[in-house]
Amino acid sequence: TSYVLTQTRYAWQLLQRSEFARADSLLRSAERLSGQLNYPYGLQQTLYYVALGQYFRDRPAPALAALKRAQQLVNQHHFPARDAQMVLSVLGVVYFELHQYETSLRHYLAAVRLTEQHGLTFRITPAYLGVGNVLRAMGKHDV
């Protein structure tokens, strides 16, 4: 299981350098190994990074599919609030890109709610910025 999580973290480093082919290869391996180990947390983490890779390449449909699977795992297995918040934030980002502003706002606000309820500090900025971006895109400047 540690190997799966290491693969996902390394894939994140590769995604940040736009080394998509290498990241995809690592994430496929992590997904396969998560299945063999019956390790839902590893699969959820893998799907999260798969979604980010798709989003970085302007592929919102596959990103959304991976995020929905990741969210299902978070909810089904009651993973930590930090993981739920991260998935919700990226869902907000993807729905924003798809111009589905109401849905985007709903996901961002849910992420902010989790952040504040649980005192989260890791990767919280996208949700807060996202709320502002959605409201601006919707023309709601006085909210």
Contacts in CASP RR format, 6 or more apart in sequence:
PFRMAT RR
TARGET T0000
AUTHOR 0000-0000-0000
METHOD contacts of the structure
MODEL  1
TSYVLTQTRYAWQLLQRSEFARADSLLRSAERLSGQLNYPYGLQQTLYYV
ALGQYFRDRPAPALAALKRAQQLVNQHHFPARDAQMVLSVLGVVYFELHQ
YETSLRHYLAAVRLTEQHGLTFRITPAYLGVGNVLRAMGKHDV
1 37 0 8 1.000
1 39 0 8 1.000
1 41 0 8 1.000
1 42 0 8 1.000
3 33 0 8 1.000
4 30 0 8 1.000
4 33 0 8 1.000
4 34 0 8 1.000
4 37 0 8 1.000
4 39 0 8 1.000
4 42 0 8 1.000
4 45 0 8 1.000
4 46 0 8 1.000
5 42 0 8 1.000
5 45 0 8 1.000
7 26 0 8 1.000
7 27 0 8 1.000
7 29 0 8 1.000
7 30 0 8 1.000
7 33 0 8 1.000
7 46 0 8 1.000
8 26 0 8 1.000
8 27 0 8 1.000
8 30 0 8 1.000
8 42 0 8 1.000
8 45 0 8 1.000
8 46 0 8 1.000
8 48 0 8 1.000
8 49 0 8 1.000
10 26 0 8 1.000
11 23 0 8 1.000
11 26 0 8 1.000
11 27 0 8 1.000
11 30 0 8 1.000
11 49 0 8 1.000
12 23 0 8 1.000
12 49 0 8 1.000
12 52 0 8 1.000
14 20 0 8 1.000
14 22 0 8 1.000
14 23 0 8 1.000
14 26 0 8 1.000
15 23 0 8 1.000
15 49 0 8 1.000
15 52 0 8 1.000
15 53 0 8 1.000
15 56 0 8 1.000
18 56 0 8 1.000
20 53 0 8 1.000
20 56 0 8 1.000
20 57 0 8 1.000
23 49 0 8 1.000
23 53 0 8 1.000
24 50 0 8 1.000
24 53 0 8 1.000
27 46 0 8 1.000
27 49 0 8 1.000
27 50 0 8 1.000
30 42 0 8 1.000
30 45 0 8 1.000
30 46 0 8 1.000
31 43 0 8 1.000
31 46 0 8 1.000
31 47 0 8 1.000
31 50 0 8 1.000
33 39 0 8 1.000
34 40 0 8 1.000
34 42 0 8 1.000
34 43 0 8 1.000
34 46 0 8 1.000
35 43 0 8 1.000
40 73 0 8 1.000
40 76 0 8 1.000
40 77 0 8 1.000
41 73 0 8 1.000
41 77 0 8 1.000
41 79 0 8 1.000
43 73 0 8 1.000
44 70 0 8 1.000
44 73 0 8 1.000
44 74 0 8 1.000
44 77 0 8 1.000
44 79 0 8 1.000
44 83 0 8 1.000
44 87 0 8 1.000
45 83 0 8 1.000
47 66 0 8 1.000
47 67 0 8 1.000
47 69 0 8 1.000
47 70 0 8 1.000
47 73 0 8 1.000
48 66 0 8 1.000
48 67 0 8 1.000
48 70 0 8 1.000
48 83 0 8 1.000
48 86 0 8 1.000
48 87 0 8 1.000
48 90 0 8 1.000
50 62 0 8 1.000
50 66 0 8 1.000
51 62 0 8 1.000
51 63 0 8 1.000
51 64 0 8 1.000
51 66 0 8 1.000
51 67 0 8 1.000
51 70 0 8 1.000
51 90 0 8 1.000
51 94 0 8 1.000
52 63 0 8 1.000
52 90 0 8 1.000
53 59 0 8 1.000
53 63 0 8 1.000
54 60 0 8 1.000
54 62 0 8 1.000
54 63 0 8 1.000
54 66 0 8 1.000
55 63 0 8 1.000
55 90 0 8 1.000
55 93 0 8 1.000
55 94 0 8 1.000
55 97 0 8 1.000
60 94 0 8 1.000
60 97 0 8 1.000
60 98 0 8 1.000
63 90 0 8 1.000
63 94 0 8 1.000
64 91 0 8 1.000
64 94 0 8 1.000
64 95 0 8 1.000
64 98 0 8 1.000
67 87 0 8 1.000
67 90 0 8 1.000
67 91 0 8 1.000
67 94 0 8 1.000
70 87 0 8 1.000
71 84 0 8 1.000
71 87 0 8 1.000
71 88 0 8 1.000
71 91 0 8 1.000
73 79 0 8 1.000
74 83 0 8 1.000
74 84 0 8 1.000
74 87 0 8 1.000
75 84 0 8 1.000
81 114 0 8 1.000
81 117 0 8 1.000
81 118 0 8 1.000
81 120 0 8 1.000
82 118 0 8 1.000
82 120 0 8 1.000
82 122 0 8 1.000
84 114 0 8 1.000
85 111 0 8 1.000
85 114 0 8 1.000
85 115 0 8 1.000
85 118 0 8 1.000
85 120 0 8 1.000
85 123 0 8 1.000
85 124 0 8 1.000
85 127 0 8 1.000
86 111 0 8 1.000
86 122 0 8 1.000
86 123 0 8 1.000
88 107 0 8 1.000
88 108 0 8 1.000
88 110 0 8 1.000
88 111 0 8 1.000
88 114 0 8 1.000
88 127 0 8 1.000
89 107 0 8 1.000
89 108 0 8 1.000
89 111 0 8 1.000
89 123 0 8 1.000
89 124 0 8 1.000
89 126 0 8 1.000
89 127 0 8 1.000
90 126 0 8 1.000
91 104 0 8 1.000
91 107 0 8 1.000
92 103 0 8 1.000
92 104 0 8 1.000
92 105 0 8 1.000
92 107 0 8 1.000
92 108 0 8 1.000
92 111 0 8 1.000
92 127 0 8 1.000
92 130 0 8 1.000
93 104 0 8 1.000
93 126 0 8 1.000
93 130 0 8 1.000
95 101 0 8 1.000
95 103 0 8 1.000
95 104 0 8 1.000
95 107 0 8 1.000
96 104 0 8 1.000
96 130 0 8 1.000
96 133 0 8 1.000
96 134 0 8 1.000
96 137 0 8 1.000
98 104 0 8 1.000
99 137 0 8 1.000
101 134 0 8 1.000
101 137 0 8 1.000
101 138 0 8 1.000
104 130 0 8 1.000
104 134 0 8 1.000
105 131 0 8 1.000
105 134 0 8 1.000
105 135 0 8 1.000
105 138 0 8 1.000
108 127 0 8 1.000
108 130 0 8 1.000
108 131 0 8 1.000
108 134 0 8 1.000
109 131 0 8 1.000
111 124 0 8 1.000
111 126 0 8 1.000
111 127 0 8 1.000
112 127 0 8 1.000
112 128 0 8 1.000
112 131 0 8 1.000
114 120 0 8 1.000
115 124 0 8 1.000
115 127 0 8 1.000
135 141 0 8 1.000
135 143 0 8 1.000
END
